[in-house]
Amino acid sequence: MIDWIADYYENIEKYPVLSQVKPGDIKSQLPEIAPLESESMEQIMADVNSIIMPGITHWQSPNFFAYFPSNSSGPSVLGDLLSSGLGVQGMLWATSPACTELETRVLDWLADMLQLPDKFKSTSEGGSVIQDTASSAALSALLAARERKTKYQTNETGTRGNLVAYVSSQTHSSVEKAIKIAGIGKNNLRLIGVDENMAMQSDLLETAIIDDIHNGLIPFFVCATVGSTSTNAIDPLTEIGKISQKYELWMHIDAAMAGTAAICPEYRHILDGIELADSFSFNPHKWMFTNFDCNCFFVADRSALIKTLSILPEYLKNQATESGAVIDYRDWHIQLGRRFRSLKLWFVIRNYGVNGLRYHIQEHIRMAQQFAEWIRSSDEFDLVAPAPLNLVCFAHKNGNEFNRELLETINKNGEMYFTHTVVKDRYVLRMCIAQTHTTEEHVRKAWKNIQKTAADLTLTDPK
Ligand SMILES: Cc1ncc(COP(=O)(O)O)c(C=O)c1O
């Protein structure tokens, strides 16, 4: 299997980046009922090659520029494989002490790498945990905020429909989902407007909070984003933080992809203001070479989180838990069971070294900035939003239909893969540079392909 994966990475550019199959193509080749008798690994792998592979979109291709990435690396794959082999279930310290203690240590390393305030470290009042996704982290933060605000009564009596939360119009949809799950109600979620850089307008946030208080409602939670999904916009953390403190809101920072950039000292400023936050999360499974899933969730006051999520049935009681001397991470997230995810993170950080990680992040940003410069100096294309890090949003001057066609033509061709967004009513292509093996050559090739495809389309369909 290791050889298979190594060959796959070596040959990855031979596949169309975006899978070209049609709905049902894969399922129709699979038997309707499970085999009664054992089949050999050879037979299974033959089907992987002939049936599964055509249905794969190659996220690890250096020509993958779509969405936000979900990058991976050799040490990560090996760490994940080891985790599968050990098959550890780390719900309690006692169910595998190494699973808990390695996680605590590696997350404290990360807190230092990101220059987070001490309050987010396990040696102070706070701490951190690996969760599956940024969505789960946002839900955990929201639940802890709800409980802190209602003095832990909502867990007892249920919600009363009077708590209000705030996000910007650009905040990731996972927060809206969390609002629904946590029983806050979508009607109690305020979408705050953004400025010309697509960042939350803090004066509008304060006005909305004051309005809600006048109407007898209870503001309790705000989510600020560092690196919005659409355009990588960065909300003003310090201003939002001051407002949160003034009105006693829980401030969560979602830095799902962009957070990784803060391990480079020259980009650490994107987290300025984090000292005012109650929680922060980012995904090494997006941009830090650690395969999906791996979200790191930091809280300033771990007791609020644990008090919200802790339940101790008889069958989980044990001496270590009762001694109070250990961390039981089951109390830090929604589910009980948990994988040994810190292994892959540990492998990645050790094998790259902090400087190695920084080098690759700096390279991604440098290439994206170069691409943005090409767009700026082009007569045909516009840069549609600021490009602070590794995402460039651009559009051809020929209008929305043309850009839609441009995107579809490039993706159909299979050489590379882009996705789109809409910014101020413009249909926009997104170029996100964060794949582990993307080099300047790939980026140059992409720019040439974009220009040529646009030129061909202009010839066939002059606007
Ligand atoms: C800013 C932001 N937050 C949250 C998420 C959700 O991430 P996850 O899949 O880890 O829940 C995304 C996904 O792209 C994102 O861009």
Ligand as a Chemical Component Dictionary entry (heavy atoms), coordinates in Angstrom:
data_LIG
# 
_chem_comp.id                   LIG 
_chem_comp.type                 NON-POLYMER 
_chem_comp.pdbx_formal_charge   0 
_chem_comp.three_letter_code    LIG 
# 
loop_
_chem_comp_atom.comp_id 
_chem_comp_atom.atom_id 
_chem_comp_atom.alt_atom_id 
_chem_comp_atom.type_symbol 
_chem_comp_atom.charge 
_chem_comp_atom.model_Cartn_x 
_chem_comp_atom.model_Cartn_y 
_chem_comp_atom.model_Cartn_z 
_chem_comp_atom.pdbx_ordinal 
LIG C1 C1 C 0 -13.116 29.883 7.111 1  
LIG C2 C2 C 0 -13.616 28.466 7.235 2  
LIG N1 N1 N 0 -14.135 28.045 8.390 3  
LIG C3 C3 C 0 -14.602 26.802 8.542 4  
LIG C4 C4 C 0 -14.549 25.884 7.520 5  
LIG C5 C5 C 0 -15.085 24.512 7.740 6  
LIG O1 O1 O 0 -14.033 23.630 7.815 7  
LIG P1 P1 P 0 -14.223 22.132 8.299 8  
LIG O2 O2 O 0 -14.420 21.322 7.068 9  
LIG O3 O3 O 0 -12.935 21.814 9.016 10 
LIG O4 O4 O 0 -15.398 22.097 9.200 11 
LIG C6 C6 C 0 -14.019 26.268 6.288 12 
LIG C7 C7 C 0 -13.952 25.314 5.172 13 
LIG O5 O5 O 0 -13.392 25.550 4.141 14 
LIG C8 C8 C 0 -13.544 27.586 6.148 15 
LIG O6 O6 O 0 -13.051 28.013 4.981 16 
# 
loop_
_chem_comp_bond.comp_id 
_chem_comp_bond.atom_id_1 
_chem_comp_bond.atom_id_2 
_chem_comp_bond.value_order 
_chem_comp_bond.pdbx_ordinal 
LIG C1 C2 SING 1  
LIG C2 N1 SING 2  
LIG C2 C8 DOUB 3  
LIG N1 C3 DOUB 4  
LIG C3 C4 SING 5  
LIG C4 C5 SING 6  
LIG C4 C6 DOUB 7  
LIG C5 O1 SING 8  
LIG O1 P1 SING 9  
LIG P1 O2 DOUB 10 
LIG P1 O3 SING 11 
LIG P1 O4 SING 12 
LIG C6 C7 SING 13 
LIG C6 C8 SING 14 
LIG C7 O5 DOUB 15 
LIG C8 O6 SING 16 
# 
